[in-house]
Amino acid sequence: QVQVVESGGGLVQSGGSLKLSCEVSGRTLSAYDIGWYRQAPGKEREYLARLWDNGLTQYEDAVKGRFTIFRGTTKNVVYLQMNNLKPEDTAVYYCKYLGGPGDSWGRGTQVTVSS
């Protein structure tokens, strides 16, 4: 099994920044992708960004230019740098290990942006 743990959420003022971390452990494939998602109260979970194992990245339009997904010095830690945060970014942020049939979600980390 694969375990996914997010951290780094918190309360920040509009225009501020946060850096979320996603740590993957367990029986991972040698090559896998990581995705970041979020779910605001009363809304469906939405896709934000993806980091392919080869280093390519993709972003949803709502966060393009403000959020950056990147891998740390160790392969099993992926970050989501979030800049110029807005109140509408308030949500629980989830990381997903994308390893085929063994895809796994973390439990999420709360991000709250005050106006």
ZAZAMI-986549 format. One record per residue (C-alpha): x, y, z; residue in one letter. Coordinates in nm, 2 decimals, padded with zeros to 4 digits, always signed. Example, Ala and Ser with C-alpha at 12.3 -4.5 7.8 and 13.67 -1.06 7.14 Angstrom:
BEGIN
        x        y        z   rest
   +01.23   -00.45   +00.78      A
   +01.37   -00.11   +00.71      S
END
This chain:
BEGIN
        x        y        z   rest
   +00.00   +00.00   +00.00      Q
   +00.09   +00.36   -00.05      V
   +00.05   +00.63   +00.21      Q
   +00.01   +00.99   +00.13      V
   +00.04   +01.27   +00.38      V
   -00.02   +01.64   +00.31      E
   +00.10   +01.92   +00.54      S
   +00.16   +02.30   +00.53      G
   -00.20   +02.43   +00.53      G
   -00.31   +02.72   +00.75      G
   -00.46   +03.06   +00.76      L
   -00.32   +03.33   +00.54      V
   -00.43   +03.68   +00.43      Q
   -00.54   +03.75   +00.07      S
   -00.23   +03.80   -00.14      G
   -00.02   +03.58   +00.08      G
   +00.16   +03.25   +00.01      S
   +00.17   +02.90   +00.14      L
   +00.38   +02.60   +00.06      K
   +00.21   +02.26   +00.08      L
   +00.40   +01.94   +00.11      S
   +00.30   +01.59   +00.00      C
   +00.50   +01.30   +00.13      E
   +00.45   +00.96   -00.03      V
   +00.56   +00.63   +00.14      S
   +00.51   +00.26   +00.12      G
   +00.51   +00.03   -00.18      R
   +00.53   +00.29   -00.46      T
   +00.61   +00.22   -00.82      L
   +00.96   +00.33   -00.94      S
   +00.78   +00.59   -01.16      A
   +00.47   +00.77   -01.06      Y
   +00.30   +01.10   -01.09      D
   +00.15   +01.33   -00.82      I
   -00.16   +01.54   -00.85      G
   -00.29   +01.82   -00.63      W
   -00.67   +01.88   -00.58      Y
   -00.89   +02.08   -00.36      R
   -01.24   +02.07   -00.23      Q
   -01.42   +02.38   -00.10      A
   -01.73   +02.35   +00.12      P
   -02.03   +02.25   -00.08      G
   -01.83   +02.20   -00.40      K
   -01.69   +01.90   -00.58      E
   -01.32   +01.81   -00.56      R
   -01.14   +01.99   -00.84      E
   -00.81   +01.92   -01.01      Y
   -00.53   +02.18   -00.97      L
   -00.20   +02.05   -01.10      A
   +00.00   +01.74   -01.19      R
   +00.36   +01.65   -01.18      L
   +00.47   +01.37   -01.41      W
   +00.75   +01.15   -01.31      D
   +00.95   +01.29   -01.61      N
   +00.92   +01.64   -01.46      G
   +00.65   +01.77   -01.68      L
   +00.38   +01.98   -01.52      T
   +00.02   +02.08   -01.59      Q
   -00.20   +02.33   -01.42      Y
   -00.57   +02.41   -01.41      E
   -00.65   +02.76   -01.54      D
   -00.77   +02.88   -01.21      A
   -00.42   +02.84   -01.05      V
   -00.19   +02.88   -01.35      K
   +00.07   +03.14   -01.29      G
   +00.00   +03.15   -00.91      R
   +00.07   +02.79   -00.81      F
   +00.38   +02.58   -00.88      T
   +00.41   +02.20   -00.83      I
   +00.76   +02.07   -00.79      F
   +00.96   +01.78   -00.64      R
   +01.19   +01.82   -00.35      G
   +01.54   +01.69   -00.31      T
   +01.39   +01.34   -00.25      T
   +01.15   +01.19   -00.50      K
   +00.89   +01.11   -00.24      N
   +00.82   +01.47   -00.15      V
   +00.63   +01.70   -00.38      V
   +00.54   +02.06   -00.30      Y
   +00.27   +02.30   -00.41      L
   +00.38   +02.66   -00.38      Q
   +00.08   +02.88   -00.37      M
   +00.13   +03.26   -00.43      N
   -00.11   +03.55   -00.45      N
   -00.38   +03.35   -00.26      L
   -00.74   +03.46   -00.28      K
   -01.04   +03.40   -00.06      P
   -01.18   +03.16   -00.32      E
   -00.87   +02.94   -00.28      D
   -01.01   +02.84   +00.06      T
   -01.05   +02.47   +00.06      A
   -00.91   +02.14   +00.18      V
   -00.61   +02.05   -00.04      Y
   -00.55   +01.69   -00.13      Y
   -00.25   +01.52   -00.28      C
   -00.29   +01.21   -00.49      K
   -00.04   +00.94   -00.57      Y
   -00.10   +00.85   -00.94      L
   +00.04   +00.50   -00.98      G
   -00.22   +00.33   -01.18      G
   -00.45   +00.08   -01.00      P
   -00.28   +00.18   -00.67      G
   -00.38   +00.54   -00.68      D
   -00.40   +00.68   -00.33      S
   -00.53   +01.00   -00.17      W
   -00.41   +01.18   +00.14      G
   -00.64   +01.31   +00.41      R
   -00.60   +01.67   +00.31      G
   -00.48   +01.99   +00.46      T
   -00.70   +02.29   +00.52      Q
   -00.61   +02.62   +00.36      V
   -00.80   +02.93   +00.46      T
   -00.75   +03.27   +00.29      V
   -00.90   +03.57   +00.47      S
   -01.00   +03.88   +00.28      S
END
